Amino acid sequence: MHWIALPLARDELPPGMPEAAAGWWALRFTPRVALLDEAVLVEVAGTERLWGGRERLLALLRQHAPAAPAGPVPADAVDAAHVAHAPDPACWPPLAQGPTALQALALLRLRQAGCPPPRRVPHGLPLATLTALRPHAASLERMGCRTWAAVRALPRDGAARRFGAGPLRALDQAWGDAPHPLAWLELPERFEMPAELPAPATSAGQLLWAAGRLLGALRGWLLARHQGVLALELHWRHDLRRIDGVDLPPGGHLAVRTAEATQDLAHLRRLLAEHLARHPLAAPVSRITLRAAETASLPQASASLLPPGGGGGECGARQGQGPGESWHQWVERLSARWGAGRVCVPVLQADHRPERMQRWEPAAAQGQARAEPRAGGPSGAAPAHPNEAAGAAAEAALWPGWLVHPPRPLALQGDRPHLQGPLRLLAGPHRFDGGWWGAPQALERREYFVARNAAVGTVWIYRQWQGPRATGHLQWFWHGVFA
């Protein structure tokens, strides 16, 4: 077995949040994670190979560990001769390794205090680095015992009568001679976490600061479950019931959706900030609850001969994204800032009529619809997958970049269409049939051509039968422009 000990960021937990949440981030790397005293203990013997070896895993643990300052070290925790050694700021957060959990914890305590490890481990470890020996440290030092090995060298029966069986059992566990049962961390099936605010929040910024600490716990939960969040709910409770004689609701809430499942903490914080800016608080807030309303699995990294498409760190490389804000994140942020109906995105439709191959829908509604099954109806075409859309055919190479809306009728001279002069047909015809699934009068049959003259350049035109079949006529229309 191989144990790694890291400091437990207990001070970073807001009131009301379970202490176990401070260790969720480590469950991403191994299922054997436990909290003991002021440390997160991780057993990695069975998983380090999956992360590229021990050195690579240590680098990842340092990268993802919460960057919280270590708490004060008790004055009796180390030898006075070791106080002059200062911790290396380049190795933050401090990290220690050992063959047993108690040895790793003891070495972490020495490192946090700025003390070098003894020449022999665990024999030379100070008494105060083992929790079970701390209550008896003064008595043991008067007997000349200042290290673990000195205590273990005492007659066992006499030491057990004087100090109890607990310290001796802890030493056996530290040496690996006795089993050391630990309570492994387990993730809840659903993320719903409350937090008491240290002071009533009166502004969106203060509420966002409190929610940001819950977002950190959410990211640890998502990473450990290999999932991304699609919908978040933030609930808050008002500290007052009435203001100026007006009854207030017990609290408020807002819901945030993302177009794609994400673990990006910065993006979720930006979305919450935009939504909170549009929801003024009716009264000071004393308690909040963050809930993951909808999650989805994320594809995991796979070893590849080719490098990922872009930088952005280990997480960005896994998702194939470069640095900066992705397209869907930018659209979601603008939708939250300006309103859901004011930011629209194009949605492909399974319709061959060029002006109906896509329609514009609110970006927020489109993101929600992605999770729902596609369904067509008699009144319109079904949404299309990009590879299923009419525009994915090979003949789409002859389509223009710009459409004329609505199509403009063209004059005829003889049987030739005119647009600031006669047009010469270069390619076509290409027939489009559409609207047959609707009312009979909605059926349209068009024949498209690529045409050109010196005055207008290259254009896209079509001819269509107008009027009854017996008495109608062919009409030409101008429908597109080639850049």
ChimeraX attribute file (.defattr): number of C-alpha atoms within 10 A of each C-alpha:
attribute: neighborCount
match mode: 1-to-1
recipient: residues
	/A:1	11
	/A:2	16
	/A:3	21
	/A:4	25
	/A:5	29
	/A:6	27
	/A:7	28
	/A:8	24
	/A:9	21
	/A:10	18
	/A:11	13
	/A:12	13
	/A:13	18
	/A:14	18
	/A:15	14
	/A:16	13
	/A:17	17
	/A:18	13
	/A:19	16
	/A:20	18
	/A:21	21
	/A:22	24
	/A:23	27
	/A:24	26
	/A:25	22
	/A:26	24
	/A:27	21
	/A:28	17
	/A:29	20
	/A:30	16
	/A:31	18
	/A:32	20
	/A:33	26
	/A:34	22
	/A:35	21
	/A:36	15
	/A:37	10
	/A:38	17
	/A:39	22
	/A:40	23
	/A:41	29
	/A:42	26
	/A:43	23
	/A:44	19
	/A:45	14
	/A:46	12
	/A:47	16
	/A:48	18
	/A:49	12
	/A:50	11
	/A:51	13
	/A:52	10
	/A:53	11
	/A:54	16
	/A:55	11
	/A:56	12
	/A:57	18
	/A:58	16
	/A:59	10
	/A:60	14
	/A:61	20
	/A:62	16
	/A:63	13
	/A:64	13
	/A:65	20
	/A:66	18
	/A:67	14
	/A:68	14
	/A:69	15
	/A:70	17
	/A:71	14
	/A:72	8
	/A:73	13
	/A:74	9
	/A:75	11
	/A:76	14
	/A:77	18
	/A:78	20
	/A:79	15
	/A:80	10
	/A:81	8
	/A:82	14
	/A:83	13
	/A:84	10
	/A:85	12
	/A:86	13
	/A:87	16
	/A:88	12
	/A:89	8
	/A:90	7
	/A:91	9
	/A:92	16
	/A:93	20
	/A:94	24
	/A:95	21
	/A:96	21
	/A:97	22
	/A:98	21
	/A:99	17
	/A:100	21
	/A:101	26
	/A:102	26
	/A:103	26
	/A:104	25
	/A:105	30
	/A:106	25
	/A:107	28
	/A:108	26
	/A:109	26
	/A:110	26
	/A:111	19
	/A:112	23
	/A:113	23
	/A:114	19
	/A:115	21
	/A:116	14
	/A:117	17
	/A:118	14
	/A:119	9
	/A:120	9
	/A:121	15
	/A:122	23
	/A:123	15
	/A:124	15
	/A:125	24
	/A:126	26
	/A:127	28
	/A:128	24
	/A:129	22
	/A:130	23
	/A:131	15
	/A:132	16
	/A:133	21
	/A:134	16
	/A:135	13
	/A:136	14
	/A:137	20
	/A:138	15
	/A:139	11
	/A:140	18
	/A:141	14
	/A:142	9
	/A:143	11
	/A:144	11
	/A:145	19
	/A:146	19
	/A:147	21
	/A:148	22
	/A:149	18
	/A:150	18
	/A:151	22
	/A:152	16
	/A:153	10
	/A:154	12
	/A:155	9
	/A:156	13
	/A:157	10
	/A:158	10
	/A:159	16
	/A:160	15
	/A:161	9
	/A:162	10
	/A:163	15
	/A:164	12
	/A:165	13
	/A:166	12
	/A:167	21
	/A:168	18
	/A:169	17
	/A:170	20
	/A:171	22
	/A:172	15
	/A:173	18
	/A:174	24
	/A:175	19
	/A:176	16
	/A:177	11
	/A:178	12
	/A:179	13
	/A:180	14
	/A:181	7
	/A:182	13
	/A:183	10
	/A:184	15
	/A:185	17
	/A:186	15
	/A:187	16
	/A:188	9
	/A:189	8
	/A:190	12
	/A:191	16
	/A:192	15
	/A:193	19
	/A:194	20
	/A:195	21
	/A:196	18
	/A:197	19
	/A:198	11
	/A:199	11
	/A:200	16
	/A:201	21
	/A:202	17
	/A:203	17
	/A:204	19
	/A:205	13
	/A:206	15
	/A:207	23
	/A:208	19
	/A:209	15
	/A:210	19
	/A:211	23
	/A:212	18
	/A:213	15
	/A:214	23
	/A:215	22
	/A:216	18
	/A:217	22
	/A:218	25
	/A:219	21
	/A:220	22
	/A:221	26
	/A:222	25
	/A:223	19
	/A:224	18
	/A:225	18
	/A:226	15
	/A:227	19
	/A:228	24
	/A:229	24
	/A:230	21
	/A:231	20
	/A:232	18
	/A:233	17
	/A:234	21
	/A:235	16
	/A:236	22
	/A:237	18
	/A:238	22
	/A:239	16
	/A:240	16
	/A:241	13
	/A:242	13
	/A:243	10
	/A:244	5
	/A:245	7
	/A:246	8
	/A:247	10
	/A:248	13
	/A:249	13
	/A:250	13
	/A:251	20
	/A:252	16
	/A:253	14
	/A:254	13
	/A:255	14
	/A:256	18
	/A:257	21
	/A:258	23
	/A:259	21
	/A:260	19
	/A:261	17
	/A:262	22
	/A:263	22
	/A:264	15
	/A:265	13
	/A:266	12
	/A:267	18
	/A:268	21
	/A:269	16
	/A:270	16
	/A:271	22
	/A:272	24
	/A:273	21
	/A:274	19
	/A:275	21
	/A:276	21
	/A:277	16
	/A:278	13
	/A:279	14
	/A:280	11
	/A:281	18
	/A:282	15
	/A:283	22
	/A:284	18
	/A:285	23
	/A:286	20
	/A:287	23
	/A:288	23
	/A:289	18
	/A:290	22
	/A:291	19
	/A:292	20
	/A:293	17
	/A:294	15
	/A:295	18
	/A:296	17
	/A:297	13
	/A:298	18
	/A:299	11
	/A:300	9
	/A:301	13
	/A:302	7
	/A:303	6
	/A:304	7
	/A:305	6
	/A:306	6
	/A:307	10
	/A:308	15
	/A:309	13
	/A:310	14
	/A:311	16
	/A:312	15
	/A:313	11
	/A:314	12
	/A:315	13
	/A:316	17
	/A:317	17
	/A:318	17
	/A:319	17
	/A:320	15
	/A:321	17
	/A:322	15
	/A:323	11
	/A:324	9
	/A:325	12
	/A:326	11
	/A:327	8
	/A:328	14
	/A:329	19
	/A:330	12
	/A:331	19
	/A:332	24
	/A:333	21
	/A:334	17
	/A:335	21
	/A:336	24
	/A:337	18
	/A:338	13
	/A:339	16
	/A:340	16
	/A:341	13
	/A:342	14
	/A:343	19
	/A:344	17
	/A:345	16
	/A:346	13
	/A:347	17
	/A:348	22
	/A:349	23
	/A:350	21
	/A:351	22
	/A:352	18
	/A:353	18
	/A:354	15
	/A:355	14
	/A:356	14
	/A:357	19
	/A:358	20
	/A:359	13
	/A:360	12
	/A:361	17
	/A:362	17
	/A:363	24
	/A:364	23
	/A:365	15
	/A:366	16
	/A:367	19
	/A:368	15
	/A:369	12
	/A:370	11
	/A:371	12
	/A:372	8
	/A:373	7
	/A:374	11
	/A:375	9
	/A:376	12
	/A:377	9
	/A:378	11
	/A:379	10
	/A:380	14
	/A:381	20
	/A:382	15
	/A:383	20
	/A:384	19
	/A:385	14
	/A:386	13
	/A:387	10
	/A:388	13
	/A:389	17
	/A:390	20
	/A:391	21
	/A:392	12
	/A:393	10
	/A:394	8
	/A:395	10
	/A:396	10
	/A:397	9
	/A:398	14
	/A:399	18
	/A:400	16
	/A:401	9
	/A:402	13
	/A:403	17
	/A:404	13
	/A:405	10
	/A:406	10
	/A:407	15
	/A:408	13
	/A:409	17
	/A:410	18
	/A:411	17
	/A:412	14
	/A:413	10
	/A:414	7
	/A:415	9
	/A:416	14
	/A:417	24
	/A:418	19
	/A:419	17
	/A:420	12
	/A:421	15
	/A:422	17
	/A:423	22
	/A:424	16
	/A:425	18
	/A:426	12
	/A:427	12
	/A:428	14
	/A:429	15
	/A:430	13
	/A:431	13
	/A:432	15
	/A:433	13
	/A:434	18
	/A:435	19
	/A:436	13
	/A:437	13
	/A:438	14
	/A:439	10
	/A:440	9
	/A:441	8
	/A:442	11
	/A:443	12
	/A:444	14
	/A:445	17
	/A:446	19
	/A:447	16
	/A:448	22
	/A:449	22
	/A:450	23
	/A:451	22
	/A:452	19
	/A:453	16
	/A:454	11
	/A:455	11
	/A:456	13
	/A:457	12
	/A:458	20
	/A:459	24
	/A:460	23
	/A:461	27
	/A:462	26
	/A:463	20
	/A:464	15
	/A:465	15
	/A:466	12
	/A:467	11
	/A:468	8
	/A:469	8
	/A:470	6
	/A:471	7
	/A:472	10
	/A:473	11
	/A:474	10
	/A:475	16
	/A:476	24
	/A:477	22
	/A:478	24
	/A:479	21
	/A:480	22
	/A:481	19
	/A:482	14
	/A:483	9
